[in-house]
Amino acid sequence: FTVQAKTVLEPGVRTVGFRFDPTRGGRGVLTCDGEVIEDGSLPEGLGASGLQIGGGGLRVGHDAGFPVSDLYTPPFAWTGTLRRVRFVHPQAPTAEDHATVVEALLHRE
């Protein structure tokens, strides 16, 4: 599944964003300068494992391992200037949330 803007952004300093909205059946929402520029279906969510051959986790500005789409070939380096990356979770985890996660990890088989 892909969520892609229909137009190319004009050059210049921009604030771009993405949010996943699970409350509407799984929607990916792209924003630019605070305005929604695309909204698309992601019925399988964002995935949970973060694992892939070649290394998982978050990569900003390049890719490694297998691509998530046939539309590019890694490392697919980005040539822009990245000034800041900010992650916002809609609900900050509480101490109880952390305790629950730790407890589950300690008792997994």
N, C-alpha and C positions, 0 to 999 in steps of 0.2 A: 504494500500500500504506500502511496506517495501523496504528500501534501506539498504542492508547488505553486508559487505565485504565477499568475498569468502574464505579468509584465516584468521587465527587467528594471531594477532600481536605478535611478539616476545617480551619477557619481556624487560623492559628497559625504559628509559626516551624517551617519544614520544611527538610530537606535532600533535594532531588529530584535524580535523576540519570537518565542514559541511557547505554547502552553498546551498541555493535554487535558481535555475535559472529559473525564469518565462518566459524568452525569448525563450526557446526551448520547449514550451508546458508543462512546469512544470517539472523540473528535480531536483532530490536531488543528490548532489555530496559529497562523503566522501573523505577526504584527510588524509594522514599520512606523516609527515615530508615533507610537501610541494608537495607531489605527489598524484595524483588522484588514489584511490584504488577501487572505485566503483562509478557508475553513474546510477541512476535508475529513472523511471517515477513516478512522483507524480502529476497525472492529476488533482487532486482536491486541490492542493496547500498544505499549512500547516495548514489550519483552521484559523479562525479569532477570535473566542470567548474567548478562554483561560479558558472557564468555564467547570467545571465538578463537580459531586457530590464528596465531600471529599476535595474540594479545587482545585483551578486552579492555573495558573501561572507557573513560571519556577521552576523546582526542579533539583538540581544537586547532584548526588550521591545517590538518593533514589527516590521512587515514593510513591504517596498516592492516595487514591480514586481508580477509575477504571483504569486498565492497558490500554495502547494504543494498545496492542497486546495480543493474547491468548498465546504467547510464554513465558510469565512470570507472576508471582503473586506478587503484591505489598506487602511489601515495597521494595523488590528487591534491597537491599542495595549493593552498589558498595564497594569493599574492597581495591581499589588502592589508590594512593596518588595523589590528585589534587593540583597542584601548582598554577594554574592561569586559569581564564575563561575570555575570551575577546570576546565582540560582536562588529562586524563591520557592519555598514549599508552602502550599496553601495553609497548612497547619504545622506549626513548629512542634517537633516531638517533645513529649513530656518525659520526666524521669521514669514514670511508670512504663512508657513506651520502650525506653532503653532497657529497663529491667526485664520486660517481657521478651525482648529480642535475645538478650543474654541468656535468660533462662531456657528459651527454646534451643539455642545453640548448644548449651551444656547438656541437654537431654536428647539431642538427635543421635540417631544411630548411623 
